[in-house]
Amino acid sequence: MTDRGRSVVLGYRIVAHIILGRGSDGIYPCLGAVKGEIRKSFLIPEHLFVKMSSSMLSFIDKARWGKAHWLIFASTAIGFFLWGIINTLGYAFYPEYSNVAYIVVVAAAPLLGTLALPWLSDAFMGRKSMYLVTMSLYGIGSLVIALDLLFLPKDELQMVVFLLGYGISMIGVEGEVPVGLALLAEIIPVKQRQKALILSPNFENIGAAAAAAIAYVTYFLGARSYAVDSLSVVFMAMVGLAVAVVLRVLMPESIRWLGVKGKEQIAMQELSKIGGEQDNSLVLESVKQGVSFRGRFAVLVAWSVANYLTWGLMAFVLADYYFVGADVFLVMLVANLGASAAGLLVPMFIDKMDTRNYAWSRSLGRY
């Protein structure tokens, strides 16, 4: 590819990262916590909770961590893990084609999932039912990718079919991300909510690291390395999907969402799954918002763009631009291992400091 051609591809990938977002470091899990809370306050404002009794909300927020919370945490964590491995697959497979059209599709498919599926979840389907849709999408997409690589020779048709399967998968996993964050913010007890909103999204980094490690190891297999890499990732995704199905059948629906939709009887049934133990030593206080929703949203957008223009580009876009061969996957692996480590360390002290101060310090540190 000529220098001009590579520059065009780089430009497309930069735009894709700014629009869609990809990857994270230590700040992303914290942003997940803030996004989750803001998403809850935006989509399900507190004044709408009049449909639910204050005692019911208190029961959710003061509940002691139990089986239902483990199911929800594990379910969302697996979803983020699948997001990481499937998303990385598209970037890892790019050198096989080096086609501008390829990166355009890789950018557009996640955007569709991010815009459409969360809206459907909020308006009609809830969290648990939407998971059935997202799991079906990345299950079908993974199957299409596997059949494509097993039976089609490497040509333009193979790339088109691969992108079809990848696009279907990414609509599912990307659309599941806001749904998972909303579910965590709506049902995890206050005492563990912030840590859950950090640890669960961090599995995206862990999944991306796992996918990058597979790509690095299989690269040395020679001509069929990309096919072996993709099939390995697809197999891992299918195993994760099977586990996710079991967890999501057992977990409760979002009680807050049910209450807002006027389904009080179902909400009470789901509430019984949480368990009866309460942390009565916990005092809940209303937080006075000093900044409007639009102001908070603008800050999140600024943080996200900064994240994509620094860590995201370094880990995925610039790796393809400046490195070749196995070094591309090694850069992805090291970057995601670092992000995973940060996401595991932050919860150890995040309760001892203001989340906003931490996020700002990480934003300055990235430069």
N, C-alpha and C positions, 0 to 999 in steps of 0.2 A: 504494500500500500504506500502511495506517495506521502510526503510530509503534509501536503495540503489535505489529502484524504484523511490522514490521521487526525489533523486538526479539526476537520468537520465532525468526525466521530466524537472527538473529545468534547466539542461544543454541544453536540446532542446529549451526551452523557451528563455534562454539567447541568444543562437545563432540566434533564430528567430528575437529577438528584434534588435540585432546588424545588421543583414542583411536587415531587412525590416523597422525597426523603428516603434515606437508606442508611442503616447502621447507627451505631451509638457508641458513646464511651461512658465514663462515669456519670456524665450529666444526664444522659438519656433516661435512665431509670428514675431519676429525680423528676425529670420532666414528665415521665409517665405518671408519677404521683400527682403532680399539679394538674396535668391534663385530665386525669381521672376525676378529680374533684371539680374542676371547672366544667367538664363535660356533664357531670351529674347536675350541677347547679344550673346549667344552660338548658339541658334537655328535660330535666325533671325539677323545676324550681320548687323551693321549699313551700311556697304558698299553695302549691297544688296538693301538698300532702295533707290538706284538710280532709281529704277523702279517707285518710288513714288516721287512726287514733295515735296520739302522741306516745301512748304506752307501747304501741306496736313498734314505732320507730326507735324508742328507747330500748326495747327488747333486742332489736337488731344490733344497735350500736354498742350495747353493754354486754352482749353475749360473750361467754367464754369460748375460746377457740375449741372447736369440736370436729367431728367427722365430716359434717357438711362443708365446713370451711376448708378442710383438707381436700375434699373432692373438687371444690371450686378452684382452689389454688392450683392443684395438679392439672386440672382441665385447661385452665388458661395458660399455665406454663408450657404444656405440651403444644398448645396452639402457637405460642410464640416460638417454640423450638422448631416447629414445622415451617413457620414463616422464615426463620433464619436459613434453614437448609435449602428450601425451595427457591428463595430469593437469590441466594448465593449461586445456585445452579446456573441461573441465567447469565451472571457475570463471569463465572468460571468457564462457561461454554462459548463465550463470545470469540476468543481467539480462533476457534475452529472455523468461523465464518467471516469475521471481520467485515460485516455488512452494516451499512447505516440503517437500512430498513429493520434489521434485527434489533438494534438498540431502541428504535422508535416504538416497536411493539412491546419491548421489555418495559418501556416507560409508560405506555398508555394503559396496559392491562391493569396494573395495580391501581391507577387513578380511578378507573371505573369501579373497582371493588370498594375503594375507600369512600367514594361518594354515594354509591347506591345501597350497599348492604346495611350500613349503620342506620340509614334513614328508614329502610324497611323494618329493621329491628325496633327502632323507637316508635314507629307509627303503627305497626300491625303485629309483628311476630314475637316480640320479646327477645330475650337473650338465648334461652335454651332452644327454642324452635329455630332461631336463625343459625345456631350451630349445626343443625341438620343440613341446612342449605350449604354452609361453608365447607363442611366435611365432604359432602357429595361433590362439590366443585373440585376440591384439590384431590379427591380420590379419583374422579374421572380424568382429570388432567394428568395425574401421575401415570395412570394406565395408558393414556395416549402416548406419552413420552416413551414409556417402556416398549410398547409395540412398534413405535416409529424407529427406535434405535436397533431393535432386534431384527426387523424385517425389511427396512428400506435402506438402499445404498446411499452413501454420502453424496447428495446433490441438492439442488435448489428445492425440490419437493420435500426432501427430508427436513430441511430447515423450516419450511412452511408448516409442516405437520408438528415439528418440535415446538415451534412458536405457538401453535394452536393449543397444544397440551399445556405448555408453560403459561400461556395467557389465562386459560381456564383455571389452572391451579392458583395463579397469583390473584385473580379476582376473589377467590375464596379466602386465601390466607390474609391478604391485605384488608379485605372487608371484615375479617374476624378481629383484627387488632383493636379498633375502637369499641367493638362489642365487648371484648374481654376486659378492657380497661373500665368500661362502664359497669360491668358486672362486679368487678372487684371493688369499685368505689361505692356501689349501692348496697352490698351485702356483707362485706368483711367488717368485723368489729372495729370500732374506732382505735382501740389500743394497738391493733396489729395492721391497720389499713395502710399506713404509709410504707411500712416494710414490705407488705405484700405487693404494693404498687411499684416497688423497686425491684424486688427479687423475681417476680413473675415475668415482666418484660425482659429481664436480663437473660432469660433462656433463648431469646432471639440471638444474642451474641454467642451463646454456647452452641446453638444450632449452626450458626454461620461458621464458627470455628471448626465444628465437626465436618461440615461440608468442605471447607477449605483444606482440612487435613486429608480427607479422602481424595480430593483433586490433586494434592501434592504427591501423595503416595502412588496413585494410579498413573500419574504422568509418565513415570519411568517404564510403563508397560509398552510404550511405543505407539504404533499407528492407531490402535483401538483404545487408547487411554481415555479419550473423552467419552466414548460409549460406555466403558466400564465404570468410569466416574459417575456418569448420569444414572446408570442402572443401579449402582450402589446407593446413591442418594434417594432414588425413587423407592428402593426397597426399604430404606430406613424411614422414609415418609409413610409408607404403607403400614409398617409396624406401629409407628407412632399414632397413625390414624385409628388403628384397631383398638389401641389402649384408650384413646380419646373418646371413642364411641361408648365404651363401657362407663367411663367416668361421667360422661355427660348425660347418660340415661339415669344415673343414680343421683346426680346433684340437683339441688332445688332451683327453681326459676327465681329471677330477681323479684323480691317481695315489693320493693319500691315501685318497680315498673307495673306490677299487677295492681297496686293500690292506685296509681295515677290513672290506670285504664278502667277503674271502677270495678275490678274483679276481687272484691274483698273476701269472699268465701274461699276462692282459690288461694289468695294471699295467706289466709289463716292456715290453710292446709300446708302450704309451703313453709310457713313460719314454724310449724310443729317439727319440721325436719332439722331445724337448727339446734334444738335441745333446750332444756330448761334452765341450765346454770347461767347465772348472771354475775357480772363483776360490779357489785353494788358500791365498791369503793371509788369507782370512776365517776367523776363529776363532769357532765356535759355542759358546755357553754356555747352560746351562740357567738359566732364570729362576725363582727361588724365589718362589712366590706368597704374599704377606703377607696378602692378603685373599681370602676365600672367593669362589666363583663367585657366590653369591647377593648378596654384598656388592658385587661389581663390577657385577652386573646392576642392582642398586638404584641405583647411581650413574649408570649409563647411562639408566635410566628418568627420574631426576631431571633430567639434562641435556636429555633429549629433550622432556620436558614444558615445561621452561623455554624451549626453542627454539620450540616450537609456540605458547606463550603470548606470545611477543615477536615475533620475526621472522615466523613463519608467519601469525599473525593480522594483522600490519601489512601484509604483502605481498598477501594474498589475501582475507581475511574483511573487515577493516575498510575495504578499498578500495571494496568494493560498498556498505558501509554509509554511508560519509561522502562518497563522490564519485559522480558520474553521468557518463554519456557516455564520451568518449575518455579522460577523466582516470582512470577505473578501470583501463584497460589501461596507461596511462602509469605508474601506481604499480607495477603488476606488473612492467613492463619495467625500471624503474630499480632496484627491489629485487633482481631476478634478475641484472641486470648487475653490481651491487655484490657479490652472492654469488659470481658467476662469477669476478670479479676476485680476490676473497679466495682462492678455491679454486685459482687459478693461482699466486698469490704464496706461499702457505703452503709448498708443497713446496721452495721455494728455501732455506728455513732450518729446516725442521722437524727435520732430522737433527742440528741443532746445539743442540736444546733438548728437554727432557722433554715428551712429548706431553700428559701429565696436567697439567703446569703451564700449557701453552699453552691447553688446553681450559678450565681454571679461569679464566684471565685473560680469555678470550673470553666466558665466562659472566658474569663481573662487568661486562665492557665493554658488554654488550647492555642493561644497565639504566642 
